[in-house]
Every structure is written in structure tokens, then in C-alpha cells.
Amino acid sequence: MSQETPLFLRACRGETIERPPLWLMRQAGRYMPAYKKVREKAGSFMNLCRTPEWCVEVTLQPIERFGFDASILFSDILIPAEAMGAEVEFITGKGPRINNPFRDEKDLARFGTPDPREAAPYVFETVRGLREALPEHVPLIGFVAAPWTLACYLVDGGGSKNFEHVKTLAHGRPELLQQLFDKILTYSIEHAVAQIEAGAQAFQLFDTWAELLDLPSWRKWCLEPANRFLSAVRERVGPDVPLLYFGKGSAGQLSALGEVKADVISIDWRLELAAARAALPDKVLQGNMDPLYLYAGVEPTKRRATEILQAGGGQKHVFNLGHGILPKTPHESVDALVETVRNFKA
């Protein structure tokens, strides 16, 4: 690839890079006062997600302020759930709630697989608007939730300490849960392809709740569905769009992470990057700084970022946090992180 190809895309493809690129999960969000103003104007989080003009605005804010090397679409992992028939509500201070959760056979009919271009057209309008607005050197990343993570919300009805309903189905009635997974996969694959057709240049699959499962269950409910998704999207969009997989709490799955059919494996802070590199020598790795180092200030941020950069070795590495940036993160810590990564020589 030529030098005109954005740094992030070259890194994802395993090409030689001058330094690791940097972007942050949730980089458009509550740590930015400019985002809070738009969120207040929108009135509700879901109204913000459904309004392309505002989604474009908040997606661009961290690019303009910090100059990250990639941009991620501002949307939410529950947008597909709503499109499929879930009644989604965001409760201030409590997070998302599904008011009609999936629990048994009679609920299957309530969740459909519509054409996402008709069910959630605002997502793809936002993608097209961002491709026009973003600088050429800043690629746009699309995303969806992995089937297991989306099922956690659909079955338990929101966030949970133990996700007892979905885990009970997984262990006790796997054939019923599989029917829900089949619907999630049908919709999510099409939702992903539509984002890429609209202009997303890379795509990340978020499996936030993968950490809930033991390894045999992870293979069944995370690895197998993720690979079905990744293989289907790859077949539809071709080889040029990098596919990324993020599974939170992945340390316990290290022995099997190499089986994920993604170009890039994103890890959280509980798995040391050097250990992941040794176990996954053929994969591009993404991560993996604990977001709370940034709360601690400029010097701890610089110190830990340098350690991670050195462990990554400068090649086949995309710098990111181990999960989303937190709402009280000081901007001076983000500035320090950006400076440290930009000055690192691969």
C-alpha cells in the first residue's frame, strides 16, 4: 500500500508502520463538554442516535480536538436491538433497559430481521455524512455488538451483575437461545454490510460481555457466532476492509483468541500485551491501556503508554484503551496520551 493509505488501515493490514495509530473506544462521549451540549440539545440519548446531523457533529468533535488516527461511528450497540423489535430505553444514571425482553418461545415472533436500511436509515445517513466530513487520513470505523453481547441485553432486559437469564438459557435451553442468535446474526450481518456499503472503511465487533463465560461456553456463544459473522461479512465486502474483534475480559480466552477470524484482536487491560503477542504472533493487536490511568494524570498516562508501546514493539499494533474512555477523564491526560503515541518511533 502507498503512504497515502491512512496509518490506521495500514496497521490493521499488518503493513510496516512508522508508529502505532491511536484511537479510543467511546472517543465521542461524555468526557467532552462539546458532546454534552449536543446531548442536552437532543433531549435523549436515543434521539441523538437517530439524528444524523448530531451524530456527525459529535463523531467529529474528538478528531478536531485531539487528532486521533481513526474515527468510530457515533451510534449504539442497541440500535440493532431496536430495529429487530426491542423496546429500548435509556434511563439516566442506570443505562439501557429493554422493556420487552426475550425469555421463551413466544417471544421469538416479536424479534424480526428487517432490512436495516429501512429499519435504521439514520445510521447509514450518518456514515455517508461522516465520509464527506472526515479528513482523508482519518478512516471511519463501523461497529455492531457481537451476538452474545446483544443477547445479554435482549434476554436480561438491560445491564446486570450476573446476567442470570441469558446464562440460564445458554446452559439449560441452548436450542432456544440459538434461535435468537440466528436472528441476531441475520440482522447484524446485514447491518454491518450496509455500514460498509455506506462508507465505513473498517469494522469492529464488540463482545463486551464475553468475560461472563467459561472457555467452553465462550467457544460456543462467542467464538462460533463471531466467526459466522466475520466470515459472512468478509464474503460480502471483500478483503480490503479490516475486521476487528474486541472481547472484554479476554485473558481467560487467550488460548483460543487466535481462532477468531478477525484481522485485529483488541484486548482489555487485564491481558498483558506481551503475553498476547507471544500467543498471537500472526495477529494485529489493539489496546490495551486501563482507562483509569488517564484519571491519575499526565505522568502516569505517559509512563503506562510508553510501557505498552514498547511491549507492542511498534508493529502490528493499534494503540487503544482496554475499554471505553471514562466520563471524568481529564483532557490534559488525553493530550499526554496523544503526544506519547505520536512521538513513539517504531
N, C-alpha and C positions, 0 to 999 in steps of 0.2 A: 504494500500500500504506500501511496505517496505521503509526504509530510503534510499535505493539505487535509488528509483524513484526520478527524478530531482525535486528540490524545486518548480520550476515554474509549473510543471504538477500537483504536489500535491495541490498547491494553487488553481489552476483552477478547480480542482475537489472538492474543499471545504473541504479538509482534514486539520487536525491540522498542523500548520507550526511553525517553530521556529522564523521566521521573514518573512515579505513580500518579495517576489522576485522582482528584478528590471531589466527591460529592457526599451529601449526608442524607440519610433517611429522615423524612419529615422536615427537610430543609426549608420548606414553605410552611410556617406554622406560628405557634403562639409565642415563641421567643422573640418574634419581630413585632415591634409596635405598629408598623405599617400593615401587617396582616390583621392585627386586632381591629384596626379601623375598618377594614373591609368586612371582617366578620360581623362587626356591630351593625354595619350598614345592611348586610344581608338579612339580619334578623334571626336566622337559624343556620346551623351548620349544613343541613341538607339543602336549604335554599341556596347557600353559597355553592355547594357542589353541583347544583342544577343550572347555574348561571355561567355560561362560558366566558363572558366578559370579565367577571370577577375571578374565575379560575385562572384565566390567562394572567391577570394582574398579579395575583398572589404567587403564581409559579415563577414569574419573572423577578419578584422582589429580592430573593436571595442571590440570584445571578447578578443583578445590578449592584447589590450591596457588597457581596463577598467575592464574586468572580469564580464560582465553582466551575469545575470542568465538565459537568453534566447537569441536566435538569430533569426532574421527575414530575410527571403529570400530577397536578393537584386534583385529587378525587378521593374516593374512599373505598376500602375493600368490601363494604356492604352495598355499594351501588348495584353489583350483580344480584345480590340477595333481593333487593327491592324490585329489580326488573323481573326476577323469577316469581314474584308474588308475595314476598315477605313484607310485613308492615313494620318498617324501620323507623325508629325514633331515637334521637339523641337527647339524653337527659343531662342538663347542666350539672357538672360535678360528679356524675355517675357513669357517663359513657353511653354506648349504644344499647338499645333494647329492641328485641323482636317481639311484637305483640301477638303474633300467631305462630309460635314455634312448632317445629316438626317433632312429633312424638310417636306416631304409629301409622298403620297402613292408610287410614282415612285421610291423613294429611298429604299423602303423595300427590293427589289430584290438585292440591292448592298451589303446588310449585311447578311452574311450566318452564319451557325453554324457548322463549320468543326470540325473534331476530333482534339482537342488541341495537342495531341501527335504528329500529323503530321504538324499542323499549327504553333506550337511554341515549337518544341522539345528541344530547348536550355534551357527552363525553368526547365524541368524535369531532364535534364542532370545536371544542377546546383544543384538541390535538392539532387540528388544522390551523387554528389561530396561533398556537404556540410555534409551529414550524415557520410561520411567516414572521413572528416577532423575535425569535431567538437568534443570537449571532450564529454564524455558520460553524464556528468552532465549538459550540455547546450543543451536543446531541440531546434529544429528548427520549427519556425512558418511560415506557408504559408499564402497567402492572395490573395484576389481579391477585386475589387471595388464592392459595392452594386449596384443593377440595377439603382437606381435613380442617383447616382453619375456618373456612366458610361454614362447614358443617357444625363446628363448635358453637358458632353464634346461632345458626338456624335451629339447632336442636335444644340448646340450653337457654336460648332466648336473650343472650347478652353475655357480658363478661361474667366470669365465675372463678371461685377459688379452685374447685376440683373438676369442673365440667362433668358432673356426675351423670347427667342424662346421656350425653353423647358417648361417654366411655362405657356406660352400661349397655347401650346399643351395640357398640363395637365389640364388646366381649360376649354379650348374650344373644343379640339378634343381628349378626353381621350381614345376613342376606337382606334385611330391611334397610340397614344403613347403606349397603351397596347400591340399592335402587336410588337412594337420594344422591349418592356420589355420581352415578351415571348421569343424572340430570344436571348436577353441578358441572361436570366435565363438558357435557354437550354445550351448555350455555357459555362457560368460561372460555373454552377454546375459540368460539365464535367472537366473543367479546375481545379477546386478545388479538385475533386476526384483524378485526375491524379497527382496533387502535393502530396496528402496524400499517394497514392499508391507508389510514388517515394521515400517517406520517411519523409514528413512533419509530425510532431508529434502534432501540434496544428494548428488552422486555424482562421484567423481574417478577418471579413468582414468590409471593410472601407466604411462608408457612410459620406464622408467629407462634402457633400453639403446638408445634412439633415436639416441644420439650415435655409435653404431658405423657408421652408414650414410652414404654419399654421398647427395646430394639426389635423384637419380633412384630409387635404391633405397629411400630414405625414403618417397618418394611411393607406391611400390608396397607396401612392407611395414609402413609405419606409418600414413601418411595414409589410404589406401584402407580398410584394416581398421578403423582408429579411426572413420572416418565411417560405415562399415557398423554398427559397434557403437552409436555415438551416435544415429544415425537410428533404429535398431531400438528402443533404449531409450526415446527420445523418443516414438515412436509408441505404445509400450505404457503409459507412465506419464503422458503429457500434458505441458503446457508449464510447470507450476508448480515442477518440481524442477530446480534449476540443475545443469548438467553441466559438469564441469571436466576439462581435459586438461593433464597435466604430461609434458613430454618433456625429459629431461635432455640437456644439450649442444645446446640448440635454436638457438644463434647461427647455425649454418650453414644452418638451415631457415627463417630469418626471412622470406624471400620467399614462402614457401608456408604459413606458420602461419595466416594469415588464412583459409585454406580449411578448417581444422579446424572441424567443426560442433559446437563446444562454446560455452557461454555465457562461460566463463572460460578464458583461456590462461595457464597457470602456467609461468614461465621460471626458469632457474637463474641463478647469479651471473655467468656469462660473457657474458650478453647484457645490455647496459645497459638499464635500464627506459625511459629517454627514447627510445632507438632503437626499442624495441619499441612504445612509444606512438605514435611517428611512423609506423611501418609498419602498426600495427593500431589505427587510431583508433576503430573501432566495437566493439572487444572490451574486456571487463573483463580486466584483467591481475592476475596473482597472483605475488608474490615480492618481492624476489629476492636476499636478503642471503646472502653467503657465511657458512656456519655457523661458520667459524673466526674471524670477528670476535669471536664470543662467548668463544672461548678467550682472546682478547687482553685481555679485561677490560671494566670498566664504561664507561670513557670512549670507547674505540674503538667499542664497541657503540652507544653513544648517537650518536656522530658519524656513523657509517655509516648507522644507521637514519634519522637526520634527513635525510641526503642522499637516501636512497631515497624517503622520504615526500615530499620536495619535488619529486623527479623524477616521482613518481606524480601529483602535483597534487591529491591528496585525494579525487578522484572516480574511479569505475570502477577501483578498486584494492583488492585484498585483500593485506594485508601477510603475508608468509611468508618462510621461508628459501628459498634456492635448491635445497636438498635437505634430507634429514632432519637433525634436531638430533643432535649427536655425543655419545658416551657420557661424555666427561670435561667436558662443558660446566658451568661454574660457575653455581650458582643465582642469584648476585648479577648475573650478566650477563643472565640471563633476566628478572629483576626490572627491570633497567635498560631492556631492550627493551620490556617491557610498559608501563612508565611513559612512555617516549618516544612510543610509538604512541598511548596513551590521551590524552596531553596535546597531540597534534597537532591543529590546527584546519584543517579542510578549507576 
